[in-house]
Amino acid sequence: AALCVATGVPAGLVGLVPQPSAGQVNQTNEGNPNLQVERARTITFGGVFTPSFAPGLSFTADWFDIRVRDAITQPATGDILGGCYNPALNPGLSASNVFCQLVGRNPINGSLNGAGDTLGAIRLNTNLGVIRTKGLDLGLNYRVNVGQGTINFANNTTYLDTWNFQSSPNAINRRCVGLYSVDCELPRAQVRSNTRLTYSQGPFDLSVMWRYISRVNLEPASTATGTGANRTPPLTTPQFGGPNPASVLAPFRSIPAYNYFDLAFAVRAMDNLRINLTVNNLLDKQPPVVGGQVGGTSFNNGNTFPALYDVLGRSYQLGVNLRF
């Protein structure tokens, strides 16, 4: 209660602060003319396998490890709230804590909602962030003659092993693989793949593509304790600052694996003319409904994540390629 008062809640309204509209805390951000360039260390290695005993078959594998330092970032909402109000991250609940200094409340009702009621009233972009991602890209291609035509099989799969984000040395090093939340923002599926099967004969091509996105879950809460380098356990797993799944409707806590199928037909009507017809999302798969409060507002729109899942349903695309 004392910390709430020290960070702008009127003494008589502790415990009675109104919830932000639409579950969204308002923020005010400022530019920073002192920003420097980001720097990255990128390690990749891979190989291609084309066996002589199977003409038309090729397999590729590429491992990547990318660490961006001096990343241009700013504290996530959960970093600020958790860093200020969680005693495990702010021992003694001191109002002088760096994150508490980023809380700007309405002096009348203590809210973080509306003009002048903001979280991060002096929040700046800095070069204090670190982003780390690792994973494996796999590719498989096989082409074989069948009768008067040919069949081509192609698969590209990405396995995401690591996607960590730390906005500053004082913030949580948040692990976001297979998770989504206000702080992890967009769901980062561990496995994504595209598989296409095409039959070609003469001027005609017919293909079907299967798009796969693995299951993702809401970022869980945790009870990690300690501060700085002495945190126990190390803050490399989701914890306080992410949403508590118990406060979120059960259907919004996870998104099952998604499968989309696209059908495409092409004909080379003349040497310089090609006509393409594509049916996207052939089975009219509807997007997951997760509400509008479980992810960052840049990605969590219309009660789903339109940057990742198809919100249009079945759609048709006609294309004409003319060379002259």
SERO-4910 file (N, C-alpha, C, O; in steps of 0.05 Angstrom, whole numbers):
BEGIN
 pado doro    nc1    nc2    nc3   cac1   cac2   cac3    cc1    cc2    cc3    oc1    oc2    oc3
  Ala    A     17    -24      0      0      0      0     17     25      0     11     44    -14
  Ala    A     39     25     16     56     48     17     70     53    -10     73     76    -18
  Leu    A     77     32    -24     90     35    -50     70     46    -71     77     62    -88
  Cys    A     45     36    -69     25     47    -87     22     77    -83     20     92   -103
  Val    A     21     86    -58     18    114    -53     43    129    -63     40    151    -75
  Ala    A     66    117    -59     91    130    -67     94    132    -97    108    149   -108
  Thr    A     79    115   -112     80    116   -141     55    128   -153     50    124   -177
  Gly    A     40    143   -137     19    159   -149     -9    152   -143    -27    166   -154
  Val    A    -15    132   -127    -43    125   -120    -52    142    -96    -38    141    -76
  Pro    A    -74    157    -98    -83    172    -75    -88    153    -51    -99    131    -55
  Ala    A    -81    162    -27    -81    144     -4   -109    131      0   -110    108      8
  Gly    A   -130    145     -5   -156    134      0   -166    116    -22   -188    104    -20
  Leu    A   -150    112    -43   -159     95    -66   -142     70    -70   -145     57    -90
  Val    A   -125     64    -50   -109     40    -53   -128     16    -54   -145     12    -36
  Gly    A   -125     -1    -74   -142    -24    -78   -167    -17    -94   -183    -35   -100
  Leu    A   -171      8   -100   -195     17   -115   -188     30   -142   -206     43   -154
  Val    A   -164     27   -151   -156     39   -176   -171     26   -199   -171      1   -201
  Pro    A   -183     41   -217   -199     29   -239   -181     15   -259   -158     23   -264
  Gln    A   -191     -7   -270   -176    -22   -291   -174     -5   -316   -193     10   -323
  Pro    A   -153     -8   -331   -151      6   -357   -172     -4   -377   -180    -27   -376
  Ser    A   -182     15   -393   -201      7   -413   -189    -13   -433   -166    -11   -440
  Ala    A   -205    -33   -440   -197    -54   -459   -173    -70   -449   -160    -84   -465
  Gly    A   -167    -67   -423   -144    -82   -412   -118    -73   -422    -98    -88   -420
  Gln    A   -116    -48   -432    -91    -39   -443    -81    -15   -428    -94      6   -425
  Val    A    -57    -17   -417    -44      4   -403    -32     24   -423    -19     16   -442
  Asn    A    -38     50   -419    -28     70   -438      2     75   -432     11     74   -409
  Gln    A     16     82   -453     44     87   -451     52    113   -466     39    119   -487
  Thr    A     71    127   -456     82    150   -470    112    145   -475    127    140   -456
  Asn    A    120    146   -500    148    140   -507    161    165   -519    147    181   -532
  Glu    A    187    167   -515    202    190   -526    225    180   -542    235    158   -537
  Gly    A    234    196   -561    257    189   -576    283    193   -560    283    205   -538
  Asn    A    305    184   -571    331    186   -558    352    192   -579    360    174   -594
  Pro    A    362    217   -580    381    224   -601    409    212   -596    427    214   -613
  Asn    A    413    199   -573    439    188   -567    441    158   -574    461    145   -567
  Leu    A    421    147   -588    422    119   -595    446    114   -614    453    130   -631
  Gln    A    458     90   -610    480     81   -627    470     57   -644    448     47   -639
  Val    A    486     48   -662    478     26   -679    477      0   -663    491     -3   -643
  Glu    A    460    -18   -671    459    -44   -659    482    -61   -670    491    -56   -693
  Arg    A    491    -80   -655    512    -98   -664    503   -127   -660    489   -133   -641
  Ala    A    511   -144   -678    502   -172   -677    526   -191   -682    544   -185   -698
  Arg    A    525   -213   -669    543   -235   -675    527   -258   -687    508   -268   -674
  Thr    A    533   -265   -711    517   -286   -725    535   -309   -732    556   -306   -744
  Ile    A    526   -333   -724    541   -358   -730    521   -376   -745    500   -382   -735
  Thr    A    529   -384   -769    513   -403   -784    531   -425   -796    554   -419   -803
  Phe    A    521   -448   -798    535   -469   -813    514   -489   -823    493   -493   -810
  Gly    A    519   -501   -845    500   -519   -857    513   -536   -879    537   -535   -884
  Gly    A    495   -551   -892    505   -569   -913    483   -577   -931    459   -574   -925
  Val    A    491   -588   -954    472   -598   -975    479   -627   -981    503   -633   -985
  Phe    A    459   -644   -981    463   -672   -987    448   -679  -1012    423   -677  -1012
  Thr    A    461   -688  -1033    448   -696  -1058    458   -724  -1065    478   -727  -1080
  Pro    A    445   -745  -1055    455   -772  -1059    454   -781  -1089    435   -776  -1103
  Ser    A    475   -794  -1097    477   -804  -1125    457   -826  -1130    449   -831  -1153
  Phe    A    449   -841  -1109    431   -863  -1113    402   -854  -1116    384   -871  -1121
  Ala    A    396   -828  -1112    369   -818  -1115    369   -792  -1130    368   -771  -1118
  Pro    A    371   -794  -1157    371   -770  -1173    345   -753  -1168    323   -764  -1165
  Gly    A    349   -727  -1166    326   -709  -1161    322   -704  -1132    304   -688  -1125
  Leu    A    337   -717  -1114    333   -713  -1085    355   -696  -1074    379   -699  -1080
  Ser    A    348   -676  -1057    367   -659  -1044    357   -653  -1016    333   -650  -1012
  Phe    A    375   -650   -997    369   -644   -969    388   -623   -959    412   -625   -964
  Thr    A    377   -602   -946    393   -581   -936    388   -577   -906    366   -582   -896
  Ala    A    408   -569   -891    405   -564   -862    423   -540   -855    447   -540   -863
  Asp    A    412   -520   -842    427   -496   -834    421   -489   -805    397   -485   -798
  Trp    A    441   -487   -789    438   -479   -761    446   -450   -759    465   -441   -771
  Phe    A    430   -434   -743    436   -406   -740    436   -399   -710    420   -410   -694
  Asp    A    453   -381   -702    456   -371   -675    461   -341   -677    483   -334   -685
  Ile    A    442   -325   -670    444   -296   -673    440   -282   -646    421   -287   -633
  Arg    A    460   -266   -639    458   -251   -614    461   -221   -620    482   -212   -629
  Val    A    440   -206   -616    441   -177   -621    447   -163   -594    431   -165   -575
  Arg    A    469   -149   -592    475   -133   -569    472   -103   -576    472    -96   -599
  Asp    A    471    -87   -556    465    -59   -560    439    -56   -575    435    -36   -590
  Ala    A    421    -75   -571    395    -74   -585    379    -50   -576    379    -43   -552
  Ile    A    366    -37   -595    349    -14   -588    323    -24   -577    306    -34   -592
  Thr    A    319    -21   -551    296    -32   -537    286    -12   -516    299      9   -511
  Gln    A    264    -19   -504    254     -4   -481    240    -25   -463    232    -45   -472
  Pro    A    239    -19   -437    227    -39   -418    199    -47   -427    182    -30   -433
  Ala    A    193    -73   -426    167    -82   -431    148    -75   -408    157    -69   -386
  Thr    A    122    -75   -413    103    -68   -392    107    -86   -368    106    -76   -345
  Gly    A    111   -112   -372    115   -130   -350    140   -125   -335    142   -128   -311
  Asp    A    161   -116   -349    186   -109   -336    182    -86   -316    192    -86   -294
  Ile    A    166    -66   -325    162    -42   -307    145    -50   -283    152    -44   -261
  Leu    A    122    -63   -288    104    -69   -266    117    -89   -247    116    -86   -223
  Gly    A    129   -110   -259    142   -130   -242    166   -119   -227    170   -124   -204
  Gly    A    182   -103   -242    206    -92   -230    200    -73   -207    217    -69   -189
  Cys    A    177    -60   -208    170    -41   -186    155    -55   -163    162    -51   -140
  Tyr    A    134    -71   -170    116    -80   -149    120   -109   -139    107   -118   -121
  Asn    A    139   -123   -152    144   -150   -142    168   -149   -123    190   -142   -131
  Pro    A    163   -157    -98    185   -155    -78    209   -173    -85    231   -168    -76
  Ala    A    205   -194   -101    227   -210   -109    246   -196   -128    270   -201   -129
  Leu    A    235   -176   -143    251   -161   -162    258   -133   -152    276   -120   -162
  Asn    A    244   -124   -131    249    -98   -119    250   -101    -89    231    -94    -75
  Pro    A    272   -113    -79    274   -118    -50    269    -92    -34    280    -71    -40
  Gly    A    252    -94    -13    246    -71      3    224    -54     -9    215    -35      4
  Leu    A    216    -60    -34    195    -45    -47    200    -15    -46    184      1    -38
  Ser    A    224     -8    -55    233     20    -55    221     35    -78    222     26   -101
  Ala    A    210     59    -73    199     75    -94    220     88   -112    214     98   -133
  Ser    A    245     86   -103    267     97   -119    277     77   -139    295     83   -155
  Asn    A    265     53   -139    272     32   -159    270     44   -187    252     60   -193
  Val    A    289     36   -205    290     47   -232    264     43   -247    256     60   -263
  Phe    A    250     21   -242    225     16   -256    202     32   -244    184     40   -259
  Cys    A    203     36   -218    182     52   -206    182     81   -216    162     94   -217
  Gln    A    206     90   -225    208    117   -235    194    119   -263    190    142   -272
  Leu    A    188     97   -275    174     97   -301    144     96   -299    130     95   -319
  Val    A    134     95   -275    105     94   -270     94    122   -267    102    136   -249
  Gly    A     76    130   -285     63    156   -283     33    153   -281     20    146   -301
  Arg    A     21    158   -258     -8    154   -254    -24    180   -254    -13    201   -251
  Asn    A    -50    176   -259    -68    199   -256    -69    208   -227    -75    192   -210
  Pro    A    -63    233   -221    -62    242   -193    -89    242   -180    -91    244   -155
  Ile    A   -111    240   -196   -138    241   -184   -147    213   -176   -157    210   -154
  Asn    A   -143    193   -193   -153    166   -186   -131    144   -187   -137    121   -181
  Gly    A   -106    152   -193    -85    132   -193    -84    113   -216    -68     94   -216
  Ser    A   -100    118   -236   -102     99   -258    -79    102   -278    -64    122   -277
  Leu    A    -78     83   -296    -58     84   -318    -73     85   -345    -65     73   -365
  Asn    A    -96     98   -345   -114     97   -367   -122    125   -376   -133    141   -361
  Gly    A   -116    132   -401   -125    157   -412   -102    177   -414    -80    172   -404
  Ala    A   -108    200   -426    -88    221   -429    -77    230   -402    -93    237   -384
  Gly    A    -51    230   -399    -39    238   -374    -37    216   -354    -24    219   -333
  Asp    A    -49    192   -360    -48    169   -341    -32    148   -355    -43    130   -368
  Thr    A     -6    149   -353     11    131   -369     31    115   -354     39    123   -332
  Leu    A     38     93   -366     60     77   -356     84     82   -374     82     80   -398
  Gly    A    106     90   -362    129     97   -378    128    125   -388    134    130   -411
  Ala    A    121    144   -371    118    171   -379    144    183   -390    144    201   -406
  Ile    A    166    172   -381    192    182   -391    208    158   -403    232    158   -403
  Arg    A    193    139   -414    206    115   -425    220    121   -451    208    132   -469
  Leu    A    246    114   -453    262    120   -476    272     94   -489    274     74   -476
  Asn    A    278     96   -515    293     75   -528    322     77   -519    332     99   -516
  Thr    A    334     54   -514    362     54   -506    377     31   -521    364     15   -535
  Asn    A    403     31   -518    419      9   -530    426    -12   -509    447    -25   -511
  Leu    A    409    -16   -489    415    -34   -467    404    -62   -472    408    -80   -455
  Gly    A    389    -67   -493    376    -92   -497    394   -113   -509    414   -108   -522
  Val    A    385   -138   -506    399   -162   -518    377   -180   -529    358   -187   -515
  Ile    A    380   -188   -554    362   -208   -566    378   -231   -575    400   -228   -587
  Arg    A    369   -255   -570    384   -280   -577    364   -300   -589    343   -306   -578
  Thr    A    372   -310   -613    355   -331   -625    373   -352   -637    395   -346   -647
  Lys    A    364   -377   -635    378   -400   -646    358   -419   -658    335   -421   -649
  Gly    A    366   -433   -679    347   -452   -691    359   -467   -714    383   -464   -720
  Leu    A    343   -483   -727    352   -500   -749    332   -498   -772    308   -501   -768
  Asp    A    342   -492   -796    326   -492   -820    332   -518   -836    355   -524   -841
  Leu    A    311   -532   -843    313   -557   -858    299   -555   -884    277   -543   -886
  Gly    A    310   -566   -905    297   -566   -932    299   -593   -945    320   -606   -943
  Leu    A    278   -602   -957    278   -627   -972    264   -624   -998    241   -614   -999
  Asn    A    277   -631  -1020    265   -629  -1047    269   -656  -1062    290   -668  -1060
  Tyr    A    248   -664  -1076    250   -689  -1091    233   -686  -1116    210   -679  -1115
  Arg    A    245   -692  -1139    232   -690  -1164    234   -717  -1179    256   -728  -1180
  Val    A    211   -727  -1188    211   -753  -1201    191   -753  -1225    170   -740  -1223
  Asn    A    198   -767  -1246    181   -769  -1269    160   -790  -1264    166   -812  -1254
  Val    A    135   -784  -1271    113   -803  -1268     96   -802  -1294     83   -782  -1299
  Gly    A     98   -823  -1309     83   -824  -1334     92   -801  -1353    116   -798  -1358
  Gln    A     72   -785  -1362     78   -763  -1380     85   -737  -1365     90   -716  -1377
  Gly    A     84   -738  -1338     89   -714  -1322    110   -718  -1301    124   -738  -1302
  Thr    A    112   -699  -1284    132   -700  -1262    118   -691  -1236     99   -676  -1235
  Ile    A    128   -703  -1214    119   -695  -1187    143   -683  -1173    165   -694  -1172
  Asn    A    138   -660  -1161    158   -646  -1145    148   -643  -1116    127   -632  -1112
  Phe    A    164   -652  -1097    158   -650  -1069    179   -631  -1056    203   -634  -1060
  Ala    A    169   -611  -1041    187   -592  -1028    177   -586  -1000    153   -581   -996
  Asn    A    195   -587   -981    189   -581   -953    210   -562   -942    234   -567   -945
  Asn    A    201   -541   -928    219   -523   -913    209   -521   -885    186   -513   -881
  Thr    A    225   -528   -866    217   -528   -838    237   -512   -821    262   -515   -825
  Thr    A    227   -496   -803    244   -482   -784    238   -491   -756    215   -491   -747
  Tyr    A    258   -500   -742    256   -507   -713    269   -485   -697    293   -481   -699
  Leu    A    253   -471   -681    263   -449   -665    271   -459   -637    254   -467   -622
  Asp    A    296   -459   -632    306   -470   -606    306   -448   -584    300   -454   -561
  Thr    A    313   -423   -592    315   -401   -572    305   -375   -584    311   -369   -607
  Trp    A    290   -361   -568    284   -333   -575    281   -319   -548    260   -319   -535
  Asn    A    303   -306   -540    304   -292   -514    305   -262   -518    318   -252   -537
  Phe    A    293   -247   -500    292   -218   -502    297   -207   -474    282   -213   -455
  Gln    A    317   -189   -472    322   -175   -446    324   -145   -453    343   -137   -467
  Ser    A    306   -129   -443    305   -101   -451    328    -84   -438    335    -64   -449
  Ser    A    338    -93   -415    360    -79   -401    372    -99   -381    360   -119   -375
  Pro    A    396    -93   -371    408   -111   -352    392   -115   -326    395   -135   -313
  Asn    A    374    -96   -320    357    -99   -296    331   -114   -301    316   -120   -282
  Ala    A    326   -120   -326    300   -132   -334    303   -162   -336    324   -174   -336
  Ile    A    280   -175   -338    279   -204   -341    290   -212   -368    284   -199   -389
  Asn    A    306   -233   -369    314   -245   -395    292   -265   -402    292   -288   -393
  Arg    A    274   -255   -419    249   -270   -423    251   -290   -445    260   -284   -468
  Arg    A    244   -315   -439    245   -337   -459    217   -339   -472    197   -342   -458
  Cys    A    216   -336   -498    190   -334   -512    184   -356   -532    164   -354   -546
  Val    A    201   -376   -534    196   -398   -553    171   -413   -545    168   -422   -522
  Gly    A    152   -416   -564    128   -430   -559    108   -415   -541     89   -427   -532
  Leu    A    113   -389   -537     96   -373   -519     86   -347   -532     97   -339   -553
  Tyr    A     66   -336   -520     57   -309   -527     47   -295   -502     39   -308   -483
  Ser    A     49   -268   -501     40   -253   -478     43   -223   -485     52   -216   -507
  Val    A     36   -206   -466     39   -178   -469     69   -171   -474     75   -152   -489
  Asp    A     87   -186   -462    115   -180   -464    129   -196   -486    147   -186   -498
  Cys    A    120   -221   -490    131   -237   -513    118   -228   -539    129   -233   -561
  Glu    A     94   -216   -537     80   -205   -559     71   -226   -578     53   -242   -571
  Leu    A     82   -228   -602     73   -247   -623     80   -276   -615    101   -281   -605
  Pro    A     61   -295   -619     67   -323   -614     92   -331   -630     93   -326   -654
  Arg    A    110   -344   -617    134   -354   -631    134   -384   -630    146   -397   -612
  Ala    A    121   -395   -650    118   -424   -652    145   -438   -654    163   -428   -668
  Gln    A    148   -461   -641    174   -474   -642    179   -487   -669    202   -489   -678
  Val    A    158   -496   -683    161   -509   -709    141   -496   -728    118   -493   -723
  Arg    A    152   -487   -751    136   -477   -773    146   -490   -799    170   -492   -803
  Ser    A    128   -499   -816    137   -511   -841    118   -506   -863     94   -502   -859
  Asn    A    128   -507   -888    113   -506   -912    120   -530   -929    143   -535   -934
  Thr    A    100   -545   -938    104   -569   -954     87   -567   -979     63   -563   -977
  Arg    A     99   -569  -1002     85   -567  -1027     89   -592  -1045    111   -602  -1047
  Leu    A     67   -601  -1056     67   -624  -1075     56   -614  -1101     33   -605  -1102
  Thr    A     72   -617  -1123     64   -606  -1148     65   -628  -1170     84   -643  -1171
  Tyr    A     44   -629  -1186     44   -647  -1209     43   -630  -1234     26   -612  -1237
  Ser    A     62   -635  -1252     64   -619  -1277     63   -638  -1301     76   -659  -1301
  Gln    A     47   -629  -1320     46   -644  -1346     40   -625  -1368     20   -611  -1368
  Gly    A     59   -623  -1387     56   -604  -1409     54   -576  -1398     71   -568  -1382
  Pro    A     33   -561  -1407     31   -533  -1398     17   -530  -1371     13   -507  -1362
  Phe    A      9   -552  -1359     -8   -550  -1334      8   -557  -1309     25   -576  -1309
  Asp    A      3   -542  -1287     14   -548  -1261     -9   -548  -1241    -26   -530  -1241
  Leu    A     -9   -568  -1224    -29   -569  -1202    -14   -575  -1176      1   -595  -1175
  Ser    A    -18   -559  -1156     -3   -562  -1131    -20   -557  -1107    -40   -542  -1108
  Val    A    -13   -570  -1085    -25   -565  -1059     -3   -559  -1039     17   -573  -1039
  Met    A     -8   -539  -1022     12   -532  -1002      0   -535   -974    -23   -526   -969
  Trp    A     15   -546   -956      7   -549   -928     25   -531   -911     49   -534   -911
  Arg    A     12   -513   -897     26   -494   -879     20   -503   -850     -3   -505   -842
  Tyr    A     41   -507   -835     39   -517   -807     51   -498   -787     73   -487   -792
  Ile    A     36   -492   -765     45   -476   -743     41   -492   -718     18   -499   -712
  Ser    A     61   -497   -702     59   -514   -678     44   -499   -656     40   -475   -657
  Arg    A     36   -514   -636     21   -503   -613     37   -482   -598     61   -485   -595
  Val    A     23   -462   -588     35   -442   -571     18   -438   -546     -6   -444   -546
  Asn    A     30   -428   -524     17   -425   -499     21   -397   -488     41   -383   -494
  Leu    A      3   -388   -470      6   -363   -456     31   -364   -438     35   -385   -425
  Glu    A     46   -343   -437     70   -343   -420     61   -347   -391     44   -333   -381
  Pro    A     73   -367   -377     65   -373   -350     77   -354   -330     97   -340   -336
  Ala    A     65   -354   -306     77   -339   -284     98   -357   -270     97   -381   -273
  Ser    A    115   -344   -254    136   -359   -240    142   -345   -214    133   -322   -210
  Thr    A    156   -358   -197    163   -347   -170    193   -344   -166    203   -346   -144
  Ala    A    207   -339   -188    236   -335   -185    242   -312   -167    228   -292   -167
  Thr    A    263   -315   -151    270   -294   -131    298   -285   -136    314   -296   -151
  Gly    A    305   -263   -122    332   -252   -123    334   -230   -143    315   -224   -158
  Thr    A    356   -216   -143    360   -193   -161    387   -195   -174    405   -209   -165
  Gly    A    390   -181   -196    415   -180   -210    426   -207   -217    411   -225   -224
  Ala    A    453   -210   -214    466   -235   -222    460   -257   -201    466   -280   -206
  Asn    A    449   -250   -178    444   -269   -157    415   -281   -158    407   -294   -139
  Arg    A    401   -277   -180    374   -287   -182    374   -317   -181    391   -330   -193
  Thr    A    355   -328   -167    353   -357   -164    324   -366   -169    306   -358   -153
  Pro    A    318   -381   -189    337   -389   -211    343   -366   -229    329   -345   -227
  Pro    A    363   -369   -246    369   -347   -265    344   -339   -281    328   -356   -288
  Leu    A    341   -313   -286    317   -304   -299    318   -308   -329    319   -289   -345
  Thr    A    319   -333   -337    319   -340   -365    294   -356   -372    292   -366   -394
  Thr    A    275   -356   -354    250   -370   -359    227   -350   -353    231   -331   -338
  Pro    A    203   -354   -364    181   -336   -359    175   -335   -329    178   -355   -314
  Gln    A    166   -312   -320    162   -308   -292    145   -283   -287    131   -274   -305
  Phe    A    147   -272   -263    131   -249   -256    136   -226   -277    159   -221   -285
  Gly    A    115   -214   -285    117   -194   -306    102   -204   -330     92   -188   -346
  Gly    A    100   -230   -333     82   -242   -352     55   -246   -339     53   -245   -315
  Pro    A     34   -249   -355      7   -252   -344      4   -278   -328     17   -298   -334
  Asn    A    -12   -277   -307    -18   -301   -292    -41   -316   -307    -63   -306   -308
  Pro    A    -35   -340   -317    -55   -354   -333    -81   -358   -317   -103   -360   -329
  Ala    A    -80   -359   -290   -104   -363   -275   -124   -340   -278   -148   -343   -273
  Ser    A   -114   -316   -286   -132   -293   -290   -142   -290   -318   -156   -271   -324
  Val    A   -135   -309   -336   -142   -308   -364   -162   -330   -370   -158   -352   -360
  Leu    A   -182   -325   -386   -201   -345   -393   -187   -370   -405   -168   -367   -420
  Ala    A   -195   -394   -396   -182   -418   -404   -178   -421   -435   -157   -429   -443
  Pro    A   -198   -414   -451   -194   -417   -480   -173   -398   -492   -164   -402   -514
  Phe    A   -166   -378   -476   -146   -359   -486   -117   -366   -477    -99   -351   -484
  Arg    A   -114   -387   -462    -88   -394   -451    -70   -410   -470    -47   -414   -465
  Ser    A    -81   -420   -492    -65   -435   -511    -78   -434   -538   -102   -430   -541
  Ile    A    -62   -439   -559    -71   -440   -586    -61   -467   -597    -36   -471   -598
  Pro    A    -79   -484   -606    -69   -510   -616    -54   -507   -642    -53   -486   -654
  Ala    A    -41   -529   -650    -27   -529   -676    -46   -523   -698    -69   -532   -698
  Tyr    A    -37   -507   -717    -54   -498   -739    -44   -510   -766    -20   -511   -771
  Asn    A    -63   -519   -783    -56   -529   -809    -73   -515   -830    -97   -514   -828
  Tyr    A    -59   -504   -850    -73   -491   -872    -66   -506   -898    -43   -516   -901
  Phe    A    -85   -507   -916    -80   -519   -942    -88   -500   -965   -109   -488   -964
  Asp    A    -70   -497   -984    -74   -479  -1007    -73   -496  -1032    -57   -514  -1034
  Leu    A    -91   -490  -1051    -92   -504  -1076    -85   -485  -1099    -96   -463  -1099
  Ala    A    -68   -493  -1117    -60   -475  -1139    -60   -490  -1166    -53   -513  -1167
  Phe    A    -69   -475  -1186    -70   -486  -1213    -57   -465  -1232    -63   -442  -1230
  Ala    A    -41   -474  -1250    -28   -456  -1269    -28   -469  -1297    -25   -493  -1300
  Val    A    -30   -452  -1317    -29   -461  -1345    -13   -441  -1361    -17   -417  -1359
  Arg    A      5   -451  -1377     20   -435  -1396      4   -434  -1422      8   -451  -1440
  Ala    A    -14   -414  -1424    -31   -412  -1447    -16   -407  -1473    -23   -417  -1494
  Met    A      6   -392  -1471     23   -387  -1494     52   -386  -1483     56   -387  -1459
  Asp    A     71   -384  -1502     99   -383  -1493    105   -360  -1474    121   -363  -1456
  Asn    A     90   -338  -1478     96   -314  -1461     73   -307  -1442     72   -286  -1431
  Leu    A     54   -326  -1439     31   -321  -1422     26   -344  -1403     24   -367  -1411
  Arg    A     25   -338  -1377     19   -358  -1356     -3   -347  -1339     -3   -324  -1330
  Ile    A    -23   -364  -1333    -46   -357  -1317    -46   -374  -1292    -43   -399  -1293
  Asn    A    -49   -361  -1269    -48   -375  -1243    -74   -370  -1228    -84   -348  -1227
  Leu    A    -85   -391  -1216   -108   -389  -1198   -101   -404  -1172    -94   -427  -1172
  Thr    A   -103   -389  -1150    -97   -400  -1124   -120   -397  -1105   -133   -376  -1103
  Val    A   -126   -418  -1090   -146   -418  -1069   -131   -420  -1043   -121   -441  -1035
  Asn    A   -129   -398  -1028   -115   -397  -1003   -134   -406   -980   -158   -400   -981
  Asn    A   -123   -421   -961   -139   -431   -938   -163   -446   -949   -186   -439   -944
  Leu    A   -158   -467   -964   -178   -482   -978   -201   -492   -961   -224   -492   -969
  Leu    A   -194   -500   -936   -215   -511   -918   -227   -490   -901   -242   -497   -882
  Asp    A   -222   -465   -906   -234   -442   -892   -230   -444   -862   -248   -440   -846
  Lys    A   -205   -449   -854   -197   -451   -826   -199   -424   -813   -188   -405   -823
  Gln    A   -214   -422   -791   -218   -396   -777   -195   -391   -758   -184   -410   -747
  Pro    A   -188   -366   -753   -166   -360   -735   -173   -366   -706   -197   -366   -699
  Pro    A   -153   -370   -689   -159   -374   -660   -170   -349   -647   -161   -326   -654
  Val    A   -188   -352   -629   -199   -329   -614   -187   -329   -586   -191   -348   -571
  Val    A   -171   -308   -580   -157   -307   -554   -162   -281   -540   -148   -275   -521
  Gly    A   -181   -265   -549   -185   -239   -536   -165   -219   -545   -148   -225   -562
  Gly    A   -166   -195   -534   -148   -174   -542   -129   -164   -520   -119   -142   -522
  Gln    A   -125   -181   -500   -108   -173   -477    -85   -192   -471    -72   -190   -450
  Val    A    -80   -212   -489    -60   -232   -483    -34   -228   -498    -16   -244   -494
  Gly    A    -32   -207   -514     -8   -202   -529     -3   -172   -532    -20   -156   -525
  Gly    A     20   -165   -543     26   -137   -549      6   -126   -569     -2   -139   -587
  Thr    A     -2   -101   -565    -22    -89   -582    -14    -86   -611    -31    -83   -628
  Ser    A     12    -88   -617     21    -87   -644     13   -112   -659     12   -112   -684
  Phe    A      9   -134   -645      3   -160   -658    -24   -172   -650    -36   -186   -665
  Asn    A    -34   -166   -626    -58   -178   -615    -82   -159   -622    -89   -142   -606
  Asn    A    -93   -163   -646   -115   -146   -655   -139   -163   -664   -135   -186   -673
  Gly    A   -163   -152   -661   -187   -166   -670   -191   -193   -656   -202   -212   -668
  Asn    A   -182   -195   -631   -184   -219   -614   -167   -242   -624   -173   -265   -618
  Thr    A   -147   -237   -640   -130   -258   -650   -102   -246   -656    -96   -224   -648
  Phe    A    -85   -261   -671    -59   -251   -680    -58   -252   -710    -49   -271   -722
  Pro    A    -68   -230   -723    -70   -231   -753    -44   -232   -767    -43   -238   -791
  Ala    A    -22   -225   -754      5   -227   -767     14   -256   -771     32   -261   -786
  Leu    A      1   -275   -756      9   -302   -758    -13   -320   -769     -7   -339   -784
  Tyr    A    -38   -315   -761    -60   -333   -769    -77   -319   -790    -80   -294   -790
  Asp    A    -89   -335   -808   -105   -325   -830   -132   -315   -819   -147   -331   -807
  Val    A   -138   -289   -823   -163   -278   -813   -184   -275   -835   -207   -267   -830
  Leu    A   -176   -280   -860   -194   -276   -882   -211   -300   -889   -231   -298   -903
  Gly    A   -202   -324   -879   -216   -348   -887   -208   -356   -916   -187   -348   -926
  Arg    A   -225   -371   -929   -219   -379   -957   -218   -355   -975   -237   -338   -974
  Ser    A   -198   -353   -991   -196   -330  -1010   -184   -340  -1036   -172   -361  -1038
  Tyr    A   -189   -324  -1057   -181   -332  -1084   -162   -311  -1096   -165   -287  -1091
  Gln    A   -143   -321  -1111   -124   -303  -1123   -119   -311  -1152   -113   -334  -1158
  Leu    A   -123   -292  -1170   -119   -297  -1199    -96   -280  -1208    -95   -255  -1204
  Gly    A    -77   -292  -1222    -53   -277  -1231    -48   -284  -1260    -52   -306  -1270
  Val    A    -38   -264  -1275    -30   -267  -1303     -2   -257  -1306      4   -234  -1299
  Asn    A     16   -273  -1317     43   -265  -1322     47   -264  -1353     43   -283  -1367
  Leu    A     54   -240  -1362     57   -236  -1391     85   -225  -1396     93   -205  -1384
  Arg    A    100   -238  -1413    127   -230  -1420    127   -219  -1448    116   -231  -1466
  Phe    A    140   -196  -1451    141   -184  -1478    165   -166  -1480    170   -153  -1501
***
